[in-house]
Every structure is written in C-alpha cells, then in structure tokens.
Amino acid sequence: MEIPVLENLEVVYKKPETLTDTPFHYCPGCGHGVAHRVLMEVIDELGIQEETIGVAPVGCSVFAYHYMNIDMQQAAHGRASAAATGIKRVLPEKYVFSYQGDGDLAAIGTAETIHTVNRGENILMVFINNAIYGMTGGQMAPTSLCGQVTSTTPYGRDPAKIGFPLKITELIAQLPGAYFVARHAVHTPNAVRKLKKALRSAFEYQKLNKGTCFIEIVSNCPSGWKLSPLESQKWIEENMFPMYPLGDIKVPGKNITAPSTENN
Amino acid sequence: MIRGTVFIASDICKGCELCIAACPQHSLSLSRQINPKGYKYAELINDECTGCINCALVCPDAAITVYRQAKVKKAV
C-alpha cells in the first residue's frame, strides 16, 4: 500500500511491513486485526521476520498466513501448540509462536495446550479469548460467561447444566513449565501498548530457553455478541474483565500472584 | 502545539468507529460516502490532530498512517 509523503511531517505510525497488503477478512471492529498487527509490529521491531515461524489455528484466524508475511503452518483444530512443539524441536533456533482462539485452545485443544505448557516447550502461545465461537455462528465456547446468550445457549449459559467459564490462563499458570503468563486486551490504545510490551518480552524470553510463554488477549466478537463494535468494547469492560482480569499472572522470578484489576 | 495528521486508507476501512471513539481531539468522523466494500469510512474532519497515534493503535484493519510535525532542533 502506498502511503503519501507529506511535507514537514514525519511518519510516526504505519502498518508494519511484516503484514501483507491483503485486507483482513475479519468483521468490522474485530480484535483479531489488532492482535495480528501488534504481533507483526513486535516481529518487525525485533527484526526476526526471517527467523519466526507461526502456527495458525482453526477458527476465524485460520487465514492468518494470508496476512502475516512470515513462515506459517496451519494446524488441525486445537493442535497448533502440538504442531508448534514439533517445529520448535526440529528448528530450535527459530522463534515459534502459536495463535489460537478460545474454541481452538480451550475446547478441542485443552489436552495439547496443558501438556505443551507442562512440558515447558519453548514457544509463545497467543490465546485470543472472545468468549464465543465466532466463525461457526456464535455458539457457546468454554470461556463463555455465566448467563451469556449465544446461539446454543439462547437462555443464557446455565452453570448448573453446562459448567462454569474455563479460566485456562490461570490453570496453566500453575504448571511448572510456564515461564511467563499474562492477560491483556485490545479494547483501548493503552491496553494495546501493554499488549505490545508483553509480546515483545515473550519473544525475548524465548531466546533464554526457559519455558512456555502464554499470553491471553481478551478480545471482542461484535458479530457473535450481536453488538456494534463500540458496544462490544463496553461489553468487554463490564462483563469480561470481572471474570478475566487483566495483568501479569506469572512473571519470571516471582511467585504466582492473583492478577490485579487495577490495570483495567 | 504539536501538529499532526492521519492518512486513512479509505478502501480498507470498515467503518467500525473505534478510532473515532479513541481520538482525544475528536478529529475523526464517518464519511458520507461509502467505499468499494460498502462501508462508510473514517476521515479527518478538522486540523486539531496531534499525531498521538491512538487511532492507529486501535484500528483493527491497520488502515491508519499517522504523521507528526518533525521536531525542530534548536540552534545552539
């Protein structure tokens, strides 16, 4: 994409070069676009475009390899972390990340996720949590909130019948293989700045061979939630954050602490 | 005051209005026209922009490029 050159003005922010020119197919306002862009910005800034291998999931972000101009592999549903394990073991000098949604990582891929972290595989796992199955038409995900109306829970999620929302990020933070676990969001400019910082440190930790880095991104799904993009941002703050508070959950050199809610 | 401006790629903007809400200067608004995809797109409506990049940070389609006045080095 050509960006105009303006006299007396310098470019302070532009689309990262590691993103291809293909326009995103995501719905208007979807957090996937921001997550893709921030991830690629970090790769751009670290200058590791040629040394990074990503693993795309099944879900809305299945076409991540159309947008990320790095080596990509698309994995079977839920198995992105297992595929990333294989890639990292064969090519240990490369930076490997998996990019998965909540239906992929926390439902069908729970076993792979937990065991990848438990083995302490030296990869970065990016987990997009939007509390719904976006691609297939807004069905209930394991991370859907209590009382949340989805197309498979039209009267709201009833924990007595279907169980409680799965806080998989807290779950895997308990495992000794996890090195850096954090939860971030993409709903405000400040949240995006914090996310970028966390992703950057996760890639830097990967060089140290210490264990799995896991970053959950609380995102939105305007189409699945049947809200406008702006309403969905408010919905995140009002409903998602009480259940999924932002902040670092496991930081290198510190004991496991409960995430603070101050950063919201 | 630092002056800035934005360039919004109107053909890939999907009119989600997140940048409009994120702009502290209220410098962005939806257009009257629609783009080839059929969306109204965001556009700059005044010259209050300071180049704070808030709009670009929340843009899900990476459609925004931000410019800022170059810092003038003071002569010693």
Interface residues (C-beta under 8 A of the other chain):
Chain A: M1 I3 P4 L6 N8 L9 E10 V11 V12 Y13 K14 K15 P16 L19 P23 F24 Y26 C27 P28 G29 C30 G31 H32 G33 V34 R37 V186 H187 T188 P189 V192 R193 P222 S228 P229 L230 Q233
Chain B: G4 T5 F7 A9 I12 K14 G15 C16 E17 L18 A21 A22 Y39 G51 I53 N54 A56 L57 V58 C59 P60 D61 A62 A63 I64 T65 V66 Y67 R68 Q69 A70
